[in-house]
């Protein structure tokens, strides 16, 4: 996809680069690396909240504004600090921090990992305990039923544990309908 959006050569349309925010279910390392190499600025893995999407869009707008501001001041020369900010589009610029914008902070859970916004440490601990007790894997629906959560909430906690490499996932096939994803606690956790 990135290749089809980019010009065939850098001289074709150098004034109009394409910025990409990927929204996908793909989480394989090779896919993410290829996206990065293709120029993806942000990579959002489904399911995510509208808050996360709005944060990424705000970061993108801030990044584009910085580029426009710099082009108006010194269109050809960049210093190292500006280059670093250009290559990290989610980072707040020092000027924004000086103006009183707080750097985003997220509380850590009991394992020392930063909790995603909207996740509770108490619920996360309950999900972890449930995963640790299961030998063959458990679905998000079963975790939800066991803990009295909505299935989507249980899945958010399980996806958080996947991203933190505290859980693995396998698919159980054979029944009618979609294959069911089973979550397993990892030894690394």
Backbone bond lengths (Angstrom), bond angles and torsions (degrees), N, CA, C in turn:
res aa  C-N    CA-C-N  psi(-1)  N-CA   C-N-CA  omega(-1)  CA-C   N-CA-C  phi
1 X - - - 1.449 - - 1.524 110.73 -
2 X 1.329 118.09 -44.46 1.459 121.41 -178.87 1.518 110.41 -60.12
3 X 1.334 116.60 -39.63 1.458 120.52 -179.34 1.513 111.20 -63.52
4 X 1.331 118.24 -38.75 1.461 120.14 -178.25 1.522 111.99 -71.67
5 X 1.331 118.31 -20.85 1.457 121.37 178.63 1.520 112.35 -88.69
6 X 1.323 117.28 -21.62 1.454 121.62 -177.39 1.523 109.92 -88.19
7 X 1.351 117.05 148.69 1.451 118.83 175.27 1.521 110.80 -64.60
8 X 1.339 116.98 153.74 1.462 121.48 -178.56 1.517 111.68 -62.35
9 X 1.317 117.78 -33.16 1.460 120.91 176.11 1.516 108.45 -136.25
10 X 1.330 118.01 156.06 1.461 119.81 -177.99 1.524 112.75 -64.88
11 X 1.338 118.06 -15.40 1.459 121.07 -177.78 1.523 112.64 -90.85
12 X 1.340 117.96 -9.13 1.458 121.45 -176.82 1.515 112.79 -63.82
13 X 1.303 117.35 -50.45 1.456 121.59 -175.83 1.524 109.67 -149.10
14 X 1.328 119.04 58.44 1.461 120.45 -172.04 1.522 114.29 -64.34
15 X 1.328 118.80 -21.53 1.463 120.68 -178.72 1.525 112.10 -79.02
16 X 1.323 117.86 -15.11 1.456 121.24 -176.29 1.522 111.81 -121.85
17 X 1.339 118.53 69.29 1.466 118.80 177.69 1.525 109.74 -68.44
18 X 1.321 115.45 156.01 1.461 121.57 -179.68 1.528 108.24 -102.90
19 X 1.324 116.60 124.90 1.458 121.88 174.89 1.515 108.06 -98.50
20 X 1.344 116.67 137.36 1.460 120.86 -174.69 1.523 110.41 -124.79
21 X 1.322 115.31 131.19 1.458 122.51 169.16 1.520 104.97 -114.76
22 X 1.329 117.06 110.57 1.463 121.60 -177.13 1.524 110.08 -84.26
23 X 1.313 115.98 131.44 1.464 122.82 174.01 1.517 105.25 -122.11
24 X 1.340 116.10 112.57 1.457 120.26 -168.36 1.521 111.45 -153.60
25 X 1.306 115.62 166.83 1.462 121.35 172.20 1.526 110.58 -99.41
26 X 1.329 116.94 -6.98 1.469 121.24 -177.41 1.522 110.54 -72.71
27 X 1.325 116.29 129.37 1.455 120.92 -178.77 1.526 111.87 -130.44
28 X 1.337 117.12 11.09 1.460 121.05 179.68 1.522 109.68 -71.95
29 X 1.334 116.39 142.49 1.454 122.03 -177.10 1.525 111.74 -56.37
30 X 1.328 118.06 -45.08 1.465 121.09 -179.11 1.528 111.48 -61.85
31 X 1.317 117.00 -38.09 1.464 121.16 179.57 1.521 110.86 -67.07
32 X 1.335 116.62 -43.97 1.461 120.60 179.72 1.531 109.96 -65.37
33 X 1.322 117.44 -43.85 1.472 120.58 177.97 1.525 111.28 -60.78
34 X 1.328 117.10 -43.37 1.465 120.74 178.79 1.530 110.43 -62.53
35 X 1.318 116.57 -39.33 1.467 120.43 178.51 1.533 110.11 -63.86
36 X 1.326 116.14 -44.01 1.463 120.01 178.30 1.526 110.80 -61.38
37 X 1.326 116.33 -45.04 1.463 121.01 -179.92 1.531 110.57 -64.80
38 X 1.329 117.14 -28.36 1.452 121.80 179.81 1.517 113.99 -82.85
39 X 1.331 117.05 -2.47 1.457 120.07 176.00 1.510 115.86 101.01
40 X 1.327 118.41 12.64 1.461 120.35 178.82 1.533 109.36 -65.61
41 X 1.330 115.63 128.31 1.466 121.42 -178.48 1.526 111.79 -85.95
42 X 1.323 116.32 -39.14 1.461 122.25 177.92 1.516 107.72 -135.06
43 X 1.328 116.15 146.96 1.465 122.20 -177.54 1.521 106.99 -131.26
44 X 1.313 117.14 105.92 1.464 122.04 -178.97 1.516 109.92 -104.54
45 X 1.330 116.21 124.95 1.456 121.55 178.50 1.525 108.14 -95.16
46 X 1.338 115.37 128.14 1.466 120.68 177.26 1.519 108.66 -65.24
47 X 1.187 122.37 146.86 1.436 136.92 -6.29 1.517 108.41 -84.42
48 X 1.313 117.34 138.88 1.448 122.37 175.28 1.520 107.45 -140.32
49 X 1.319 114.96 163.24 1.462 119.64 -177.53 1.521 110.03 -86.45
50 X 1.316 115.69 163.02 1.459 119.94 175.91 1.524 110.18 -64.17
51 X 1.333 117.65 -28.66 1.459 121.45 177.82 1.528 110.37 -62.73
52 X 1.326 116.64 -43.63 1.465 120.50 178.98 1.525 110.06 -62.79
53 X 1.337 117.22 -44.29 1.462 120.56 179.03 1.526 110.64 -61.61
54 X 1.322 117.57 -44.63 1.463 120.80 179.70 1.526 111.34 -63.28
55 X 1.343 117.22 -38.70 1.469 120.13 176.78 1.521 110.81 -60.40
56 X 1.340 117.36 -45.38 1.473 121.00 179.78 1.522 111.32 -64.04
57 X 1.327 116.40 -41.18 1.459 119.66 178.51 1.524 111.27 -65.58
58 X 1.340 116.87 -39.99 1.473 120.33 176.05 1.525 110.88 -62.42
59 X 1.331 117.09 -42.37 1.457 120.88 177.58 1.522 110.99 -61.83
60 X 1.322 116.05 -40.27 1.462 120.23 178.99 1.533 110.72 -64.15
61 X 1.333 117.20 -46.14 1.464 121.03 179.28 1.526 109.98 -60.53
62 X 1.332 117.27 -43.17 1.468 121.44 178.41 1.531 110.30 -61.20
63 X 1.323 117.00 -42.40 1.456 122.36 179.27 1.530 110.68 -61.79
64 X 1.328 117.34 -47.27 1.471 121.08 -179.92 1.528 110.67 -64.50
65 X 1.333 117.74 -36.53 1.462 120.99 178.86 1.525 110.26 -65.77
66 X 1.324 117.04 -41.20 1.470 120.39 176.50 1.515 111.32 -59.51
67 X 1.336 116.46 -42.63 1.465 120.15 178.55 1.528 111.14 -62.66
68 X 1.347 116.98 -43.61 1.466 120.51 178.68 1.519 110.86 -63.81
69 X 1.350 116.74 -42.56 1.460 120.78 179.60 1.514 110.98 -60.96
70 X 1.328 116.11 -44.70 1.462 119.32 -179.25 1.527 110.75 -65.78
71 X 1.333 117.49 -41.26 1.465 120.82 -179.41 1.530 110.91 -61.25
72 X 1.332 117.22 -32.03 1.455 120.50 179.68 1.525 111.97 -74.70
73 X 1.347 116.95 -29.15 1.466 121.55 -177.12 1.522 111.38 -88.85
74 X 1.313 116.68 -55.76 1.468 121.84 -175.66 1.523 108.38 -142.20
75 X 1.332 118.11 84.86 1.457 121.54 -170.65 1.521 116.21 -62.66
76 X 1.320 120.15 -20.13 1.467 117.50 -174.52 1.521 114.59 -114.04
77 X 1.303 119.88 -27.29 1.470 121.77 -174.00 1.527 111.35 -105.28
78 X 1.329 115.40 135.24 1.459 122.45 178.44 1.522 109.35 -121.86
79 X 1.329 117.27 141.97 1.463 119.10 171.45 1.526 108.73 -94.27
80 X 1.330 117.61 169.54 1.467 121.25 -174.38 1.532 112.11 -61.81
81 X 1.321 117.71 -39.36 1.476 120.38 -178.92 1.530 110.67 -62.14
82 X 1.329 117.58 -41.79 1.468 120.44 -179.81 1.532 110.61 -68.90
83 X 1.332 116.67 -39.32 1.468 120.06 176.81 1.525 110.11 -60.95
84 X 1.338 116.62 -44.41 1.461 120.43 178.80 1.522 111.33 -59.30
85 X 1.343 117.51 -42.34 1.466 120.63 178.92 1.526 111.34 -66.74
86 X 1.337 117.13 -36.48 1.464 120.37 178.58 1.522 111.15 -64.16
87 X 1.327 116.36 -34.69 1.462 120.42 -177.96 1.521 112.70 -85.09
88 X 1.314 117.69 -5.95 1.466 122.59 176.87 1.517 108.32 -127.75
89 X 1.332 117.80 76.53 1.461 120.29 -171.75 1.520 115.32 -64.93
90 X 1.333 120.00 -12.47 1.456 120.00 179.61 1.509 113.70 -91.45
91 X 1.333 117.02 -11.33 1.465 120.72 -175.12 1.519 110.40 -77.95
92 X 1.325 116.56 141.26 1.450 120.44 175.16 1.519 109.07 -74.11
93 X 1.302 115.55 137.38 1.456 120.26 178.46 1.521 109.39 -71.40
94 X 1.356 118.32 150.56 1.467 120.57 178.08 1.517 112.18 -54.71
95 X 1.326 118.70 -35.81 1.457 121.06 179.60 1.529 110.43 -62.48
96 X 1.329 117.09 -39.39 1.468 120.37 178.80 1.522 110.51 -67.28
97 X 1.337 116.99 -38.94 1.467 119.80 177.62 1.520 110.53 -65.77
98 X 1.327 117.19 -41.10 1.461 121.20 179.96 1.520 110.95 -64.98
99 X 1.345 116.91 -30.69 1.462 121.17 -179.52 1.516 112.26 -77.35
100 X 1.341 116.91 0.17 1.451 120.09 175.95 1.512 115.03 104.83
101 X 1.316 118.32 0.08 1.462 119.70 177.19 1.519 108.47 -71.29
102 X 1.298 116.90 128.45 1.462 120.45 -178.90 1.518 110.02 -81.24
103 X 1.313 115.60 139.65 1.455 119.20 172.65 1.516 107.35 -67.60
104 X 1.333 118.65 138.65 1.456 119.93 -177.07 1.526 111.76 -64.42
105 X 1.330 115.41 131.09 1.459 119.84 176.54 1.515 108.39 -125.63
106 X 1.311 115.43 145.71 1.455 121.74 -179.84 1.513 106.96 -132.39
107 X 1.335 118.79 132.61 1.453 119.35 179.67 1.527 111.41 -62.85
108 X 1.323 115.59 151.61 1.468 119.92 178.98 1.517 109.40 -92.67
109 X 1.332 115.74 150.99 1.458 119.95 175.67 1.530 108.90 -84.57
110 X 1.329 116.85 -175.58 1.461 120.57 -175.93 1.525 112.92 -67.09
111 X 1.343 118.02 -15.22 1.465 120.64 177.44 1.522 111.06 -90.97
112 X 1.344 117.79 -1.64 1.450 121.27 -179.23 1.520 113.83 89.96
113 X 1.328 118.10 -0.21 1.461 121.33 178.80 1.524 109.70 -84.03
114 X 1.313 117.15 148.95 1.458 120.83 177.02 1.518 109.29 -74.98
115 X 1.312 115.67 128.02 1.462 120.42 178.83 1.519 109.90 -77.16
116 X 1.316 116.55 140.36 1.452 121.36 173.70 1.520 108.13 -68.23
117 X 1.326 115.65 152.28 1.454 120.34 179.97 1.530 109.98 -58.33
118 X 1.323 116.35 134.84 1.450 120.81 178.12 1.523 114.92 91.56
119 X 1.342 117.13 -5.19 1.462 120.26 178.64 1.522 109.24 -96.30
120 X 1.325 114.95 143.58 1.462 121.80 -179.48 1.528 109.54 -105.89
121 X 1.318 116.76 137.65 1.459 121.11 178.55 1.529 111.38 -62.57
122 X 1.323 116.97 -38.84 1.466 121.09 -179.33 1.531 110.20 -63.57
123 X 1.333 116.70 -47.04 1.466 120.12 179.29 1.514 110.73 -66.35
124 X 1.336 117.23 -40.26 1.460 120.58 178.08 1.524 110.22 -59.25
125 X 1.328 117.48 -44.16 1.466 120.84 178.82 1.529 111.05 -60.78
126 X 1.341 116.83 -38.28 1.470 120.41 178.55 1.531 110.83 -66.76
127 X 1.330 117.28 -40.44 1.466 121.05 178.00 1.529 109.67 -64.98
128 X 1.335 116.52 -43.19 1.470 120.71 178.74 1.524 110.03 -60.61
129 X 1.324 117.37 -46.30 1.467 121.08 -179.78 1.533 110.63 -60.71
130 X 1.326 116.78 -39.57 1.471 120.68 178.12 1.521 110.39 -63.97
131 X 1.328 117.53 -46.01 1.468 121.29 179.10 1.529 111.40 -61.90
132 X 1.317 116.47 -39.67 1.470 120.26 -177.56 1.527 112.08 -67.15
133 X 1.336 117.41 -27.52 1.466 120.96 -179.37 1.526 113.14 -81.21
134 X 1.335 117.61 -18.84 1.460 121.71 -174.29 1.526 110.11 -90.40
135 X 1.326 116.37 134.67 1.463 121.48 -177.78 1.529 111.32 -92.21
136 X 1.335 117.86 -41.42 1.466 121.69 -171.94 1.525 114.17 -98.82
137 X 1.303 119.82 1.90 1.461 122.21 -176.68 1.514 110.35 100.61
138 X 1.324 115.65 158.15 1.458 120.92 -177.05 1.518 109.07 -144.65
139 X 1.309 116.59 143.90 1.463 121.48 -179.95 1.531 110.25 -83.31
140 X 1.320 115.75 163.09 1.461 120.72 176.26 1.530 110.16 -62.08
141 X 1.331 116.59 -37.32 1.466 120.18 178.74 1.519 111.51 -62.68
142 X 1.342 116.66 -41.46 1.463 120.50 179.56 1.528 111.74 -68.76
143 X 1.338 116.77 -39.12 1.470 119.98 176.21 1.522 108.91 -62.07
144 X 1.332 116.31 -45.06 1.465 121.08 -179.87 1.526 111.19 -59.13
145 X 1.324 115.82 -46.48 1.468 120.01 -179.35 1.528 110.65 -64.46
146 X 1.325 116.98 -43.62 1.460 121.71 -178.17 1.530 112.15 -62.92
147 X 1.339 116.64 -37.88 1.468 120.39 -175.42 1.525 113.93 -100.88
148 X 1.347 117.01 -3.79 1.461 119.78 -179.13 1.520 112.92 74.11
149 X 1.333 116.68 32.74 1.459 122.06 179.09 1.520 109.91 -105.04
150 X 1.321 116.54 164.95 1.460 121.24 168.00 1.526 107.08 -70.72
151 X 1.329 117.53 147.08 1.469 121.01 -179.74 1.523 111.35 -57.45
152 X 1.331 117.08 -40.82 1.460 120.70 -179.84 1.529 111.21 -64.26
153 X 1.324 117.30 -38.60 1.471 120.41 177.33 1.522 110.45 -64.82
154 X 1.313 116.54 -45.67 1.466 119.66 178.23 1.520 110.26 -59.09
155 X 1.318 116.54 -41.77 1.468 119.92 -179.73 1.530 111.46 -64.53
156 X 1.335 118.05 -38.19 1.476 120.33 177.71 1.530 110.67 -60.03
157 X 1.333 117.25 -42.61 1.463 120.27 178.48 1.532 110.54 -66.40
158 X 1.319 116.75 -41.27 1.466 120.31 179.65 1.529 110.93 -66.58
159 X 1.315 117.98 -38.97 1.468 121.64 177.85 1.534 110.20 -67.27
160 X 1.316 116.52 -35.88 1.460 120.47 175.38 1.532 109.96 -61.04
161 X 1.329 116.74 -45.03 1.466 121.02 179.15 1.526 111.42 -65.50
162 X 1.332 117.36 -34.75 1.471 120.85 174.91 1.524 110.10 -62.59
163 X 1.329 116.34 -48.75 1.461 121.14 -178.75 1.530 111.27 -62.78
164 X 1.323 116.67 -32.72 1.466 121.58 179.53 1.530 111.91 -84.40
165 X 1.336 116.02 3.28 1.466 123.30 -179.82 1.527 112.39 58.96
166 X 1.329 115.48 35.03 1.461 121.88 175.91 1.528 110.74 -102.64
167 X 1.344 115.81 -9.53 1.462 121.09 179.79 1.519 108.69 -140.36
168 X 1.323 114.77 155.46 1.466 122.80 173.50 1.516 107.31 -118.15
169 X 1.324 115.43 166.87 1.455 119.81 -179.54 1.531 109.10 -134.24
170 X 1.310 115.49 140.53 1.465 121.92 171.84 1.519 106.99 -131.33
171 X 1.330 115.76 163.95 1.455 119.08 177.50 1.511 109.82 -113.03
172 X 1.328 115.44 135.15 1.456 121.67 177.48 1.522 107.48 -100.78
173 X 1.320 115.67 116.17 1.469 120.91 -179.67 1.522 109.44 -104.92
174 X 1.303 116.18 170.41 1.457 119.83 174.13 1.504 113.88 118.77
175 X 1.322 117.68 -29.80 1.456 119.90 177.95 1.528 109.79 -87.61
176 X 1.307 115.82 162.41 1.467 120.16 176.70 1.524 108.96 -66.21
177 X 1.313 116.21 146.76 1.459 120.71 179.16 1.517 111.92 93.50
178 X 1.311 116.08 -160.28 1.456 121.58 -178.35 1.518 111.31 -70.38
179 X 1.344 116.22 149.07 1.466 117.90 172.27 1.533 109.37 -64.10
180 X 1.312 116.48 146.48 1.458 120.57 -178.40 1.521 109.87 -96.24
181 X 1.333 116.33 134.55 1.459 121.47 177.76 1.525 108.86 -84.61
182 X 1.332 115.31 129.27 1.465 120.91 177.46 1.523 108.85 -113.35
183 X 1.312 115.84 130.68 1.456 122.85 -178.73 1.510 109.76 -99.37
184 X 1.349 116.40 140.51 1.468 123.18 -178.98 1.524 108.48 -130.38
185 X 1.310 116.72 139.86 1.467 121.75 173.93 1.522 107.95 -71.57
186 X 1.324 117.88 140.26 1.470 120.42 -179.73 1.527 109.86 -100.64
187 X 1.319 115.43 155.95 1.463 121.36 177.15 1.505 111.26 -64.82
188 X 1.343 117.25 -26.51 1.472 121.21 178.86 1.513 110.96 -63.26
189 X 1.340 116.98 -26.88 1.461 120.71 -178.79 1.466 109.27 -78.72
